Amino acid sequence: MMSEKRSEQDESLRQLVGFATRAPSIHNTQPWTVGVADNAITVFADPERQMRAADPSGRQMIISCGAFVHHLDVVLHNAGFDTAIHRFPNTDDTTHVATIELKPARYIDEKYRSLAGAVTERRSDRRPLGPLSDEAVETLTTAFHDDSVSAVAITGGGTDLFRQASELAIENRLGDENYLRELNWWSGHYRLFEGVPRSALVSSATQQTVPSNREFPVGTLDADRKVEDEASLLVLSTSSDDQTHWLRSGEAMSAIMLDATVSRLGCCPVTHVTELDESRALIRSAAAESSEMYRYPQAVIRVGERRDDSAPPASGRRPVDEIIRR
């Protein structure tokens, strides 16, 4: 009976891992593997899925893993577990990003119900979005309750600095064949379980209305209305620039995007502006215009009111059997 009970729990945990894979990751690379035990789940970064040209330090890979850890924490809480997250518990293995200890919860916080529902509903929306109210911005920038990560909306003169950062990043990559080859490998063509499909990338006409977007290959996604983008740009910054802070910023990104989804807002990470030192420095200055004190911008998120009736199509996810370590 005990082995049967453990088998049922293992299967339940595998299903929860499958839900958590809906987490956003750089170009939908899903750079993680997972170990499942009776009372713990271990999460590892997968360097084989690292984007070597765009992300040579592995920073965005770890941020992606942080988003997965947070998604996993949400679905575990919703399934009746209390969790304790130990980040980088093994000093001899820097790919071991987290161990999540599990025990039965006495009660389920209602907030996890809505967040868990948002896990399957969230999409990266690259279409033009409408403006946010000051109240909505405040709600989103405080969605992650941890002093290790700060979030601010770019305002005022920071908007021009962001535009310069985006233009600089795009211009500097035009002649980088390795970068362009890597970008095209992970986006713009048919890949069943990974990458960004053409159906999730905007068409050439829509692409021109969202100046903050990376120059992805042209897709097939059109906006219902041809209007300019008025989305807010939220910058996540940390006081240090190490792996633990990268992971925490990924968790914060997940929290903000799930909260945005609960509120029926459109959202999408903007990663190209923090890939190069020069453009990242401009993002730091843009955040400082909004009184950001932390020195290291880790991620930018576009968030705004949806102007389209339907959500973008879901991108593929790797099978759970491919993710779970044996």
N, C-alpha and C positions, 0 to 999 in steps of 0.2 A: 504493500500500500504506500509506503514512504517513497519508493522509487517512482511509483505511478504519479504521486503528488508532485514530486520534483520534476518529472517529465512534463506535466501540465504547466507548471510554472515556467520551465524553460521555454516551452512553446509560446506562452503568453509574453514572455520577455522578448522573444524573437519578433513577435508581431509588433510590439511597441518600438523595437529598434527599426522595424520597417516603416512605421509612421514617422519616426524622427528623421529618416533620410530625406524627408521633404525639406529639410533645412537648406537655406541658400548657401552656395559655395561659388568660388571664383570660376566663372564659365561652366558651372555645373559639373566640375571635375569630381566632386564628392570624395575628397582625399582622406578617407578614414577607414579604419577597420575596427572591429569590436570583438571583445571576449565576453561571453555570458556565463555566469556562475549562479549558484543558488542565492547568494546574498550580495552580489556586486556585479557591476558591468564595467569593463575596462575599455577605454577609447584610445586608439592609436592613430597618429598621423601616418599617411601612406605616401612616402617620398616618391614612389613610382608614378604618382598622379600629380606631382608638383609641376607647375608651369615654370620651367627653368629660365626661359627668356623674360617673361613678364614678372616673375617672382623668384629671383635667384636666392634670396635670403630665406625663403619659405615663410615669410611673414603672413602673406595672404592665405597660404595653406593652413597655418595655425588659426588665423581668424575664422576661416571656414569651419575648422574643427570646433572652435568655440561656439559657433552658431548651432552646430550639431549637438554639442553637449547641452546647450540650453533647451533646444527642442526636445531632447531626450528627457531632460529633467521635468519639463512640462507634462509630457505624456505619462511619465512614471507617477508623478503626483496625481494626475487625473485618474490613473488606474488603481490608486489606493496605497501608494508607497510614500514613505518619508525618505529623503535622500540626504547624504552627506557627500559633497564633492571634494575630492583631494586632487589638486592640480599639480601636474608634473611630480608625481610621488616617487619616481625612480630616477635618481641622479645619474645612473649608468645608462639610461635609455631615454633620450630626449624626444623620441617619437611617442612615448607613453604620456599622452597629454592629460589624462584624467582617469581616476577610479571613482565610480559612483557607488557608495554603499547604500544598501536597501534594507528597510524594515517596514512592517505594516504600519500604516498611518491610523491614528485614532479617528481622524475625520478628514474630509477633503475640502480644502479651501475652494469656494465657489469660483474664484477667479481662474482656476485652472480648467474649469469646464469650458469657458469661452476661449481661452488661449489654446486648449487642445483642439477645439473645433477649427480654430484659425490655422493650425498646422497643415491641414489638408486643403484649406481654401486659399492660402497665400500664393501669389504669383508675382514674378518680377514684371512690372508694368512699365514698358519703355515708351508708351504713348504719351502725348501731352496731358498734363494733369492741371487741375485748378488750384487756386491759392488756398492756404490754410488760415484759419482764424488764429489769433494770438493764444487763445485758450487751448486750441488743438496742439499748437507747437509746444506749449508748456506741458501738456499731458504727455506728449511723446518724449520730450527731452528728459522727463523725470520717470520714465517707464522702468528704468533699470536702477535699482536701489543699491548702489555700491560706490564708494568713494574712489575706487581705482580707475573709473572711466567717467568722463564728463561729456555731455552732449550740448551743443549750441546750434542754433540756426544761423546761417550766414545772412547778414543784413548789411544795408548801407554800402560803404565802399568795399566790403568783402565780396560783393557780387562781381565787381570788375576783376578782383584778384582771382576769384574762382574761374572766371572766363579765361583769364590769362593762363592759369594753370592747365586748363583743359586744352587750350590751343597749343601750348608748349609741349604737353605730353603727346598729343597727336602728331605734331610736326616732327618731333624728335624720333618718332617711331617709323616715319614714312620709308626710310631706307634700311630699316632693320629687318633683313630677310628672315632671320630665325624667329623674331617676334611675330612677323606677319604669317609665317608658316604655322606657328603654334596657334595663333588666334584662329586661323582658318581650319585647323585640325579640330578644334573644340567648338566651333560655331559655324552655322550657316549651311550644314548639310545633314543628311539623315543619319542619326545615331540613336538607336532605340532606347538605350538605358542611360545615356550620359550626354554631356555637351548641351549647347543652346541650339535648338532647331530653328529653321527658317520661320516656322509658324509663330515663334516667340520673338522674332526680330522684326523691327518696323520696316515698312516699305520705303523706297527712296523719297517719296513725297512726304511721308510722315517724319522721316529722319530729320528733315530740314527744320521742323518745328520744335525740336528738342535739342538745343545746342549743348546741353550738359552731357549728352550721351557719348559713349565711346563710338568710334567709327567701326562698328561691326559690319560684317558682310550684309548686303541688302536682304531683307526678309520679305514676308508676305503679310505681316500684320498691319492693318490700316486703322486709323482712328475714325470714329463715326463723324467727327467734325474736324475740319482743318483749322485749328486754332493754335496760337502760340502757347508754349509751356509756361505755367506759372507756379510750378511746384516749389516747395521749400526744400532747401538743401541743409541737412543736418550733419554736422561734423562730430565724430566721436574721437576724443583725444585722451591720452594717458600721460602720467607724470614720468614714466620710464618707458624705454623702448626694448623690452625683453620679452621672452616667450610667454611668460605668465600674463603680462599686460596685453599681448596680442590675443591670447585666448580669451581674456576677460572682455576685450572689445568685441570679439565675435559673439560672446554671450549677450552683450548689450545690444548689438545689431539685431540679433534674433528677437530680443524682448521688444524693441521698438517696432520691428516689422510685424510681429504678431499683434501687438497692440494696435497698429495701424490697420491691420486686416480686420480685427474685431470692430473697428470703427468704420468699416467699409471704405477705407482710403486706398488709393493706389500707392505702391512703393517699389523702389528698385535700388540696389547698391550701385554706387558709381566708383569703380576701382582704379581706373586708369590715372586719375589725378594724384594718387599717392604712390605710384610705382617708381617714379624718378625722384631723385633728391631735390632737383630744382622745382618741380611742380609741387612736391610735397611741402617745400618751404613756403610757397605761395599760399597753400591751403592753411598752413599754420598762421600766416599773417591774416588771412581771411577770417579765421576763427577768432584771432585776437581782436579784430574789429568788433566782435560781439562779446568782448571781455573774457574770452577763454584764457585761463592761466596755464593749463597743461601744455607742454611743449611738443608733444608727439601726436599729430593726427594719424589715426589708424584706418578710418573708414569714413565714407560719405554716403548718405542715403537720400535719395529723392523721395519726397512724400507729398501727396496732394489729393484733392478731391477728384474722384473718377468722373470723367466726362463721357465715358462710353457705357452702354447698357450691359455689355457682357465682359467677363474677365478674360484676360489672355489665356491661351491654352496652357495646360500643364506640361512641363518638360519631363523627360523620362527619369527614372531612378533605377539604380543597380539592384539586382535581386538580392534579398537578404542573405541567401546562401553564399553569395560572393563576398559579402561584407564581414560575416561572422567568422572568426578564427576557429580553426579546428584543433 
